[in-house]
Amino acid sequence: MSDTLKTAVRDQYGTTARGGTDALGAARVAAAFGYSPEELAAIPEGANLGLSCGNPTATAKLRPGETVLDLGSGGGLDVFLAAKAVGPEGRAIGLDMTEGMIDLARRNAAKGGHENAAFVLGDIEDMPVETGTVDCVISNCVINLCPDKAAAFAEIARVLKPGGRVAISDIALKKPLPPALKESVAAYVGCIAGAALTAEIEEGLRAAGLTDIVVAPDGADLNAYAEVDGQAACCASAAEPAASSCCGPKPAPDAHEALRETMKAYDLNDYALSVKIYAVKPS
């Protein structure tokens, strides 16, 4: 099942990378989850794909000269903001398992002249990153997509320097989802069905050896996704065919709308919330 879910995620986000997303809709989603007009104006066109559920760079307290790793970096939105914060002496690295996203982000970096930004193809559960080389790990609505969250948390702890920190925005569950959402592969790709309970996130980080753990709600309205045309949670064009899998080459034409209506019917805020996740690797 893990490989099936990863394939679904990779295929859907690859489609998003190739097709892009509506710029106005993406800007509305980003604004709903904490990005300022100035931040959005400072990044290359095409870097914001409307896949956010928070703004991790706003709370990461990045400093000049630091090395930052963004997990699931997409078009490069948070990498470019991080690159500006750490300055020319620092490094901002984006990791993504989708080749299309890596290609898109590299093109965006070239357009924006971000010489201290780099993008690496890889899996969060098995990162091609050297041990103890990262000052801060950030991520935006991606950890929920990891089937093996324990492996993801262990890898985060491994790549951090002693004293390094985590500043992640993600979706967490308040309570178990109803079957219509929990069993939907499209809802998984859309960052909802794979989300963990808040207590499970805390336990996972603690088991990985991290300390000073905080998982705090950020007050964002998850239904902002359903208010934007063509948006279904953090995946900009999640579609679920009539068959049991999603993201195939010929999705059912009305499936995306059906998912949006399901989300509206259930009111995601009753079941899930956008959270800020903090943790530290002991020195």
N, C-alpha and C positions, 0 to 999 in steps of 0.2 A: 504493500500500500504506500509505503514511503516513496518508492521510486515513481509510482503512478502520480502521486501528488506533486512531486518535483517536476515531472514532465509536464503536467498541466500548468503549473506556475511558469515554467520556462517558456512553454509555447505561447501562453497568453501574453506574458510581458514582452516576448519577442515580437509578437504582433503589434503591441503598443509602441515598441521602439521603432518599428518600420513605418507605422501609420501615423504616429504622433497622436496628439489630442487637441481638442479645441482650446485655443490659447485663453479665451475669455473664461471658459468653464474652469480651466486649470488654475487661473488666477483667483477665481472665486473660492475654490477649494482651499488653496494655499492661504488666502486671507482668513478664511474661517478657522484655520488651524494655527494662526499666530504669526504669519509672515507679514512684514510691513511692506508698503508700496516701494520704499527705498531698497529693501532687500531684493524684491522681485525685479526691480529696474536694473540692479547691479549684475545680474547673471545673464549669460548668453541666451538668446532666443532659442527655445526648444529644450532648455534644461529643466524647466518645470513642467512635469507631465500630469500634475494634479493627483499625485499618488500619496500625498502626505496625510498624517493624522496628528501632526504636531510640528514643532520647530526645534529640533535638538540643539542646533548651534546657538540658539538664544539663551540656553541654560547651561551649556557645556563649559563656560568660563575659559575659553581657549586663549592661550597666551602666545606671543611671538616666539618662534623657534620650535614649537611643539610639533610632534608627529601625530596626525589624526587619521583614524581609520573609520570610514563610513561603510557599514554593512548593508548591502542591497542598494547600491548608489544610484541606480536608474540613469536618468539623463544627466546627473551631476549636480543637481540643485544644491544639496547640502555640502558637497565637496567644494564647490566654488565659494560658498560663503565661508567655509572653514579655511580655505586657502587664503582668503583675504585676511582672516583673523590671525592666522599664524605667521603671515608675512613671508617674505622671500627666504628667510632663514629656516622656515618650517616646511613641513610637507603635509599635504592632504591626499590621502589614498582612498579611492573608491573600489570596493569589491562587489562584484555582481556575477551571478552564475549564467547570465544570459548574454550570449555573444552580441546580439543586436544592441543591447543596452550599452555594453562596453564600447562598441563602435560609435554609437550616438554620442556618448559622453566624451570620447576622445575628439570627435569632431567639434563638439561644443567647447572643449578646452582650447582647441586651436583657434576657434572664432574669438574666444574671449581673452586669449593671450595668457592663460593661466599656466605659467611655466612650472609652478610648484605643485601642480595637481597631476596625479597619475591614476590610471584605472587598470585593475587587474581582474582577470577572469578566474572565478573560483567559487567554492561552496563554503558557506558559513560554518557548516559542521566539520569542515576539514580545510582550513584556510592555508593558502600558499604564502604565509606571512611568517617571518622569523620570530622566534620566541623572545618575549621581553623587549620589544622594539617600539611599542606604541604608547604614547602618553594618554590618549583619550580615544575611546571607542564610541562612536555615535551610530545611530540607526534610526530610520523613520518608517514605521509601520511595516517591518519586514520580519522581525523575530517570530511573529505569529505564523509566518509561512513556513517555518522550519519544522518538519515532522519530528525531529529528534532535538528538542530544545535543550536537553541535558548536554548533548554534544556541543551545541552552539554556545552555551554558557561556559563550558569547559574551555573551548577554543578562545573565547573572549578573555578569560582569565590567563590563558597561556601567552597570548600575544602582548598583553599589557606589561609595561614596566612595573617594578615594585613601586607602589604609590600611585600608579596610574588609575584612571577613573573611567566610569561608564556614564554616558548621558544619552539615553534612548527615549524616543517617543514611540508608543505602540498602543495596540488595542488590548484590553484585558476584559475578562468576563466578570460580571457581578454574580451571576448564577448560571447554571447550565442552560444551553440554548434549546428551543423547541426543535423537534425533529425536522421541520421544514427547512430550518437553517443549518442545523448540525450535520445533516446528511447531504447537503448540497455541495458538490464540488465547486460550483461557481462561487458559492459563499465562502469556501475555503480560499480560492484564488483571490477573492475580494476582501481578504484579511479579517473575516469574521469567524468562520467556522473553526479555524485553527487557533484562535486565541485561547490563552490559558486564564484560569482564575488568578486573581491578584495574589492570593496566598501561594499558588503554585509557582508564580514568577519569583517571589521572594525565596521560597525554598530552593528553587533551581539555582539562583545566584549564590545562595549560602553554601549549597553543596559543591559549587565550583570553587569555593574558597574565598569568595569576595565578602567584604564587610561594609558597614555603614550603609546598609541597603534601605532605599526609600522607593516605594511605588505609590505615587500620588496622582490623583485625578487632576486634569488640567482644565476641566470645565467646558471643554468643547462639545458642540452638538454634533453627534455622529450622523444625524439625519441631514446634515449639510450635503452629504454625498447624494442623497436621493433627490435633492432639490436642483441638481445640475444635470442637464440633459447629457445622456451618454455616460453617466458615471454610476458605478456600482461599487461602493466601498472604495478601498484604496486602489483597486485595479480599474483602470479607466474604461475598459471595454469588456469586462467579464461577461461571457455568454455561455449558457449551458444548453447543449443540444438535447434533443429528445432522448438520445441514448444516455447511458449511465456516466459517461465521461464528458469533460468540457474542453473547450479550447481547440477543437479539431478544425480542419481546414474549411468545413462547411457548417458553421453553427446555425441553429434554428433561428430564424429571423426575429421571432418575438420573445426569445428566452431572456435577453437582457432586460427588456421591459418587465417581464414577469418577475425577475429577481428584484428589480427596483420596487415593484408593487408589494412584493413579500416584505421587503425591508420597511416600507412605509406602514404596512399593516401591523407589523410587530413592534414598531418604534424601538430602534436599536438602543436608545438610551435606557430602556428598561432592562436590557440584558448585558450591555457592554458599555465601556467608557474608554476614552482616550486618556492615557496615563503618561507621566514622566517617570522614568526609571533611572535611579542613581545607584552607584555602587563603587567601591574602591578596592583595589588589590593591595593587601597589606605590604608595607615596606619591608 
